[in-house]
Amino acid sequence: MDATHRLPDQLRPDLRLVFVGTAASARSAEVGHYYAHPGNRFWRAIHEAGITPRRYQPGEFAELIELGIGFTDLCKTGAGMDHQIAAETIDVPGFRAKMDKYRPRTVAFTGKKAASLFYGKPSAAIALGRQVRDASLPEVFVLPSPSGAASGHWTIEPWRELAAWINSCVNEVQRNRPHDF
């Protein structure tokens, strides 16, 4: 890992899902785990929505790659709340290059701020849930931020929509596999 990176990317080719944040929180940067603040709903949400078979802990984030789930951020060098991240450290071209290289099936922004930075639109113009398809990208979802600081805007429904999409993709792959007789 580059010494300036706060959290290592967890990426490999053909993941079923990549979670994308704006940047590591101060707590996540301190301990080296994604979504590590005790008030963050991420780990509970992905289990309750049906994305993972059990509730993982932040220190287990690297294990999710075996489930086809990866992690990255738009800013790999800063840490803190979204409003504390310097605009010049947001690397949308670098993020796009990673998505082109690894080709995940689905990308989920864990907050409207990350999605707004990616799309170059104000957060108010970004809808939660599945986004209009862009052929140059994987399927894209925008989720409400799981941060405790964003609790006034919390709903699990877009997370459930993402889980239903992921599960339908898995079922489709299984249906299209040749059967061994």
Buried (B, 14 or more C-beta within 10 A) or exposed (E): EEEEBBBBBBBEEEBBBBBBBBBBBBBBBEBBBBBBBEEBBBBBBBBBBBBBEEEBEBEEBEEBBEBBBBBBBBBBBBBBBBEEBEEEBBBEEEBEEBBEEBEBBBBBBBBBBBBBBBBEEEBEEBEBBBBEEEEEBBBBBBBBBBBEBBEEEBEBEBBBBBBBBBEEBEEEEEEEEEEEE
